Amino acid sequence: MDVQERLLINRLIIGVSNNKENDLEYLFNITKNQLYALAKEYVDDSIIINEILSQGYLEIYRKSRSFDPHENDGFDWMCEIVKELSLKFQKKCLKKHAI
């Protein structure tokens, strides 16, 4: 991902925090494939991956007001959210199969 794309993502996250109607959808459309691939590194079930992404974008929306583009890269910030959710699902699946 190049610098221009990363700057666009930062602007879109800020737009989401300001309730700009189309920014979350646009953000989803330009990041969904990369975030899907990230979640797939931790979970191998496409249904669970889609659930992770649904929760991830909801969390991105909820946390967008706390996003600071001067302190964080938006794409890395989003990846961290999806990674944390993926690890939670992975851990939950391991516990379920250990029983």
C-alpha positions in Angstrom: 0.0 0.0 0.0 1.5 3.3 -1.0 1.6 6.6 0.9 -1.3 8.1 -1.1 -3.5 5.2 -0.2 -2.6 5.4 3.4 -3.3 9.1 3.5 -6.7 8.4 1.9 -7.5 5.8 4.6 -6.6 8.3 7.3 -8.9 10.8 5.7 -11.7 8.3 5.5 -11.3 7.3 9.1 -11.6 10.9 10.1 -14.7 11.2 7.8 -16.2 8.2 9.6 -15.7 9.9 12.9 -17.5 12.9 11.5 -20.4 10.7 10.3 -19.8 11.3 6.6 -22.2 8.9 5.1 -20.2 7.2 2.4 -16.8 7.1 4.0 -17.2 3.8 6.0 -18.5 2.1 2.8 -15.6 3.4 0.8 -13.1 2.5 3.6 -14.6 -1.0 3.6 -14.3 -1.3 -0.2 -10.6 -0.3 -0.4 -9.4 -2.3 2.7 -11.6 -5.5 2.8 -9.3 -7.7 0.8 -6.2 -6.9 2.8 -8.0 -7.2 6.1 -9.6 -10.5 5.0 -6.1 -11.8 4.2 -4.9 -10.7 7.6 -7.7 -12.5 9.4 -7.1 -15.6 7.3 -3.5 -15.8 8.8 -5.2 -16.6 12.1 -8.5 -18.3 11.2 -9.1 -20.6 8.3 -13.0 -20.5 8.3 -14.4 -18.0 5.8 -17.7 -17.7 7.9 -15.7 -16.8 11.0 -13.4 -14.4 9.0 -16.5 -12.6 7.7 -17.7 -12.3 11.3 -14.3 -10.9 12.3 -14.5 -8.3 9.6 -18.1 -7.4 10.5 -17.0 -6.9 14.1 -13.8 -5.2 13.0 -15.5 -2.5 10.9 -18.0 -1.9 13.7 -15.2 -1.4 16.1 -13.4 0.8 13.6 -16.6 2.9 13.4 -16.9 3.0 17.2 -13.2 3.9 17.8 -12.9 6.3 14.8 -13.3 9.4 17.1 -10.2 8.4 19.1 -8.1 7.9 15.9 -5.3 10.4 15.6 -3.6 10.5 12.2 -0.6 12.3 13.8 0.1 9.3 16.1 -1.1 6.4 14.0 -1.2 5.1 10.4 -4.9 4.4 9.7 -4.3 1.2 7.9 -2.0 -0.2 10.6 -4.5 0.9 13.2 -7.3 -1.0 11.4 -5.0 -4.1 11.0 -4.4 -4.1 14.7 -8.1 -4.1 15.4 -8.7 -7.0 13.0 -5.6 -8.9 14.3 -6.9 -8.6 17.9 -10.3 -9.9 17.0 -8.7 -12.7 15.0 -6.6 -13.8 17.9 -9.7 -13.7 20.2 -11.6 -16.0 17.7 -8.6 -18.2 17.3 -8.3 -18.6 21.1 -12.1 -19.2 21.4 -11.9 -22.0 18.7 -8.9 -23.6 20.4 -10.7 -23.7 23.8 -13.8 -25.1 22.1 -11.8 -28.0 20.4 -9.8 -28.7 23.6 -13.0 -29.6 25.5 
